[in-house]
């Protein structure tokens, strides 16, 4: 049975209590490793380590910080195969996806922000009355970095990179459901030669280790990615402490398809935006809206293509949909399919998962599911399902499409398919989403801001948005004699 350990003050440690949590392999349903069930005492140790490391690290020349971050990126690339297998086995995603996206993006995150801090620019204000003003951006201190289970190492490094590149220290709390790659990553942090306490990773329950971390008085910054409900709970818990907080939360993203779209590309891309990573990406387009004149043609073709997608062993190259992350999550997603039938919807796709080997019979699998006939106001079209389930709804006018697209509590991302350039600019501005992909999905430029409005969160991550979040801004105004 594999044991994951915490990384605290440069050492790999069990929880102080010695307590552990079971970690499941979603593709078989079996427990295959143990995770530290860390508590307040472990968090205190990590905060102390991060606090002690902060003066030295924030005082380290940028070039030296960057050299260590680049070394860590190289070590991720060297161990890419092991990390991809670990991620696939732990999260249930296909191995080819972990190899193509999750792990390369982890090292890319580190390199991107290492380059970014080498190229930051600041502004100075000068005036005729002998005053010059300039901006100081300073690191803040130990930062709480809380990451979810859908893209474990991808999102963990997306937070660690700008945090430490700007001279802060980090206490990370990965999801208890997918601890494995954070555990392997911890060993690479030591191998890269980071000073003890710069990066700390504490495993455990969100309600226990996570809650102790976000409410710790010596942790002035919180960067959180996860569910809207949990984000709201954390925001309430720390509101009186005036911490600097960033929340990247849930989504219920529209995928709006006009008749003048590139139909083949819209079909091909919509299959990915609907079901990639088992639909467990907050940016997935789970509500598809199709112009009436091509609605029947789109539905028929999309359902046929969906039924062709292979569901099965994440280690198999043929699998497009792997296992959902946990039994509880699978049951939650399946409950929404049942609810859809009660709300008047029709499930058009196959439902039974076939061809599973004996070893995978107890895995957390379901078929990608397409549902039509639902009203935009029903729960299935309002609530984040976070699985391989999409609805398709027709529209006749731009106004109707826009009203349905914006008619949810979320505002994270959207896709818009049309060849009418005026419509692109006219409609994008009116769509309530932090990111609008036009004739595409999930094109990611790491300089671009990522994040949502309404219940999808507060703040943006990416490029200068991350660098500004992890630093305090100060204006120095200097008068001088003429
Ligand atoms: O997320 P949680 P979960 C959505 C999706 C999913 C729902 C819940 O709808 O079904 O969120 O998923 C830690 N103090 N997304 O349960 O609970 C927790 O340990 C501090 C969208 O995984 O939000 C984990 O490390 N930390 C999302 C992290 O928060 C706490 C991706 C996320 O857990 C905590 C994942 C607390 N009190 C789920 N409680 C996206 N935006 O990509 C929990 N945590």
Boltz pocket constraint, residues with backbone or C-beta under 6 A from the ligand:
constraints:
  - pocket:
      binder: B
      contacts: [[A, 146], [A, 147], [A, 148], [A, 149], [A, 150], [A, 173], [A, 174], [A, 175], [A, 176], [A, 204], [A, 205], [A, 206], [A, 207], [A, 209], [A, 210], [A, 211], [A, 212], [A, 214], [A, 225], [A, 226], [A, 227], [A, 228], [A, 230], [A, 231], [A, 233], [A, 234], [A, 248], [A, 249], [A, 250], [A, 251], [A, 281], [A, 282], [A, 384], [A, 385], [A, 386]]
      max_distance: 6.0
